[in-house]
């Protein structure tokens, strides 16, 4: 599949390299084509050009930039799966982290509302960028959550999660589930502080039901 990864930071670069590893054609994109020129695994481009030529678009920018970037490429997203990795994190000075959107709305839903022709799927926003593409670094089965309003789009992203090596892949349903996935970052950051590193995840253990 021809994929555009919008974002040239660690998340975009690592996920892009992981997608190349499993056989996809990836263009990494920034505000200008030069932003990703040093990425070794494929071509770089600007946001608009990369999104225009892609079958699937990955939104891998900061939460504060997500709506702006989605707006820049909105003309190129009709009918396409948009894989949203972003989190609405804010870090006020001398105060704990907070979410800019929470409770009865999510950044994923805001993105979907801003580009109604796209098919937004939230996935992998609950793990560190290294774990995204190397789930085997953590022993045992652990969870990759995903959600979206379009069932076919969800299945596309779920298939890629499986290709990346994820085994416990949990479909949480429509995009309102992103409210919980984004809110989990409060707990994720506390666990990170306690462990002293970010290469961890959670597993969902279920009782047997009749």
Rosetta blueprint (number, residue, H / E / L):
1 X L
2 X E
3 X E
4 X E
5 X E
6 X E
7 X L
8 X L
9 X L
10 X H
11 X H
12 X H
13 X H
14 X H
15 X H
16 X H
17 X H
18 X H
19 X H
20 X H
21 X H
22 X L
23 X L
24 X L
25 X E
26 X E
27 X E
28 X E
29 X E
30 X E
31 X L
32 X L
33 X H
34 X H
35 X H
36 X H
37 X L
38 X L
39 X L
40 X L
41 X L
42 X L
43 X L
44 X E
45 X E
46 X E
47 X H
48 X H
49 X H
50 X H
51 X H
52 X H
53 X L
54 X L
55 X L
56 X E
57 X E
58 X E
59 X E
60 X L
61 X L
62 X L
63 X H
64 X H
65 X H
66 X H
67 X H
68 X H
69 X H
70 X H
71 X H
72 X H
73 X L
74 X H
75 X H
76 X H
77 X L
78 X L
79 X L
80 X L
81 X E
82 X E
83 X E
84 X E
85 X L
86 X L
87 X L
88 X L
89 X E
90 X E
91 X L
92 X L
93 X L
94 X L
95 X L
96 X L
97 X L
98 X E
99 X E
100 X L
101 X L
102 X L
103 X L
104 X L
105 X L
106 X L
107 X H
108 X H
109 X H
110 X H
111 X H
112 X H
113 X H
114 X H
115 X L
116 X L
117 X L
118 X L
119 X E
120 X E
121 X E
122 X E
123 X E
124 X L
125 X L
126 X L
127 X L
128 X L
129 X H
130 X H
131 X H
132 X H
133 X H
134 X L
135 X H
136 X H
137 X H
138 X L
139 X L
140 X L
141 X L
142 X L
143 X E
144 X E
145 X E
146 X E
147 X E
148 X E
149 X L
150 X L
151 X H
152 X H
153 X H
154 X H
155 X H
156 X H
157 X H
158 X H
159 X H
160 X H
161 X H
162 X H
163 X H
164 X L
165 X L
166 X L
167 X L
168 X E
169 X E
170 X E
171 X E
172 X L
173 X L
174 X L
175 X H
176 X H
177 X H
178 X H
179 X H
180 X H
181 X H
182 X H
183 X H
184 X L
185 X H
186 X H
187 X H
188 X H
189 X H
190 X H
191 X H
192 X H
193 X H
194 X H
195 X H
196 X L
197 X L
198 X L
199 X L
200 X L
201 X L
202 X L
203 X L
204 X L
205 X L
206 X L
207 X L
208 X L
209 X L
210 X L
